[in-house]
Amino acid sequence: MTNITLSIDDDVYKVMKKHSEIKWSEFVRKAIKQRIKELDAIKPNESIPTMLSSEQVLRKDWDNKHDERWNDV
C-alpha cells in the first residue's frame, strides 16, 4: 500500500482530534475510491468540471455508525 501526505487547516485538524472515534484514513480512502468510480463513469460527452462541481457528487452516504452527521456530506 502506498502512503500519501495530506495538508489540512489547523482548525479542521482540531475538530478531527475531537472525533478520534472516526478512522480518518479509512474515511479518506473511501472518498478517493468513490471519486475514482465517479470519474470512470463519466460519459464521453460529459465535462469533468461540471461533474466535479455538482452538489450531487459531493453528497455521499458514509458507512459511519459513530457519527451520522457525515451521511449528509
N, C-alpha and C positions, 0 to 999 in steps of 0.2 A: 504494500500500500504506500502511496506517495503522500508526503506531508506538504501542506501549503501554509503560508503565513497570511494572516488577515489583520488589517488595521481597522479599529473601531474607535469612536469617540469615547473619551473618558466617562462621560455621563452614561452612555449606554453600558459600558463595562460595569459600572457601579450597580446598575439595575440588574444586570446579568448575575452578578455575585450574590445579590439578594435572593435570587431564584436558583440556588445551587441544585435543586431537585431536578432541574431540566438538564438533559445531556446536550449541551450546546453544539458539540461537534457532530452529534448524530442529527440534530436539527438542521445544521448547515449542509450536511451530506444529503439529506432528503431534499432540501431545497434545490441543490445543484442537480441532482438526478431528475427531479421533476422538470426543471427548466430545460434540461437536455432533451427529455421526451417531448416537450412542447416545441422546441426548435426543430427536432426531427420530424414533427408532424406538420410543419408549415407547408402549405400548398405552394407550388412554384409561382403562382400569381399573387401571393400574399406578401406584403412587405414585412421584413423583420422589425423595423422600428415601430410600425403600427401594432404588431403583435406584442412586442415588449412593453409598450406603453399602455396596453389595455388593462383596465382595472380588473377585468375578469381573470386575467392571467395571474395577477398578484394575489387573488383570493384563493386560499387553499384550505382543505380540511386536514389539519395536522393530527396525527395519532399521538396526542399528548394527554394522558389521563390526569396529569398533575396540574395542568393549567389550561382550562377550557377557553380562556381568552384568546389563545393562539389559533383557535378554529376560525376566527374572523380575519386572520392575516392574509 
